């Protein structure tokens, strides 16, 4: 197994997991697939894959992170920029140590890791 960097884990696993949670939250709010794709800047095919569990399932978030994702979905529905919300969520993920916990499950975290602020 090759050692993955924090950036690789964030881009390949965390961001897709965030998008999946966003799609699922939009679905709970009765937003259809086409509208979810438009709101999140994704293709309908990607939304379909998130909904069916074919994409973004490698990371399971803690309740606190899921609550933040729910807040972001509410903000996006009110017109917030989706990329700014994803950035806010990835920053939250690093600040709360979630990224380091995910990294420990998927690879070796450097001893002097300074990515997470915790």
N, C-alpha and C positions, 0 to 999 in steps of 0.2 A: 504494500500500500504506500503510495507516495504521500508525503507530508503536504497538507494543504495549508495555504496561508489564510490569515483572517480575511483578506480581501477576496480570495477565491470562495471561501465559505459564505461570505456575505452576498457575493454576486450570484453564485450558483445555487445556493440553498436558502439563505435568509430572505432575500428579496422575492424570489418566487413564492416562498411560504407566506410572506406578507400579502402579496397579490392574491394568493389563493384565499386567505382569510377575508380579504376585502371583497372578493367575488362572492364568497359564501354569505357574508354579511349583507351585501346588496340583494342576494337571492332571498334572504330572510325578510328583507324589506320590500319584497315583491317587485324588484327591478328586473326587467327581462334581460335576456342575454345580449341583445343588440345594444340596449341602453347601457348595460354594464361595460361592454366593450368600449363604447364611446366615452363614458365617464373616466375609465381607467387608462385610456389610450392603448388598448389592446385589440387584437383581432378577435372576431367572434369565435374562431377556432381555439385560440388560447383560452378564452373564457370557458368554452365547452370543456377543455381539458382540465382546467382548474375545478370546475363543477363536478366532473366525473372522477376526480382523484387521480388523474394521470400525470399531473404536474404539481409541484410545490408541496409534496407530502413528506419529504425527508425530515422536516423540522416540525416539532410540536412545541407550541408556545405556552408559556405559563399564563394563568388568568390575568395578571397585571398587563402583560403585553397584548392579550386579546382585547382587553378593555381599551387600551390605547388605539388599537386598530379600529375598534368600533367608533371611537371619537373621530378618527380620521375619516371614516366613511361618512359620518354625519357632516363633517366639514366639506368633504368633496361634493356631497349632495347639495350643499349651500353655495357651491361655486369655488371652493378652494382648489388650488393647483395640486394635482395628484403627485407630481414629482416632488414638490415641497413637502407633502405629507409623507411620502415614502422616505425622504431624507430625514424628516423628524422622527419617524419610527425606527430607522436604522441607528440614529443617534441615541434614541431611547434604549434600544437593544444593547448598544455598547456601554452606555452609562450605567445600566442596571446589571451589567455583567452577564447578560444573556448570551452575547456573542461568544464570550470565553467558555461558557458552559457548553454551548453547541460545539465549539472547536474541540474541547476536551473529549467529546463523544466521537468526533470524526477524525481526529489527528492529534499530533503533539503540539501543545502550546509552548512557545518559547518561555524559558524561566524568567526572563526580564520583560515580559509582555507589557506594553504600555498602551495597547489599543483600548482596552476597557478602562474606564476611569475609576474602577473599584478595586 
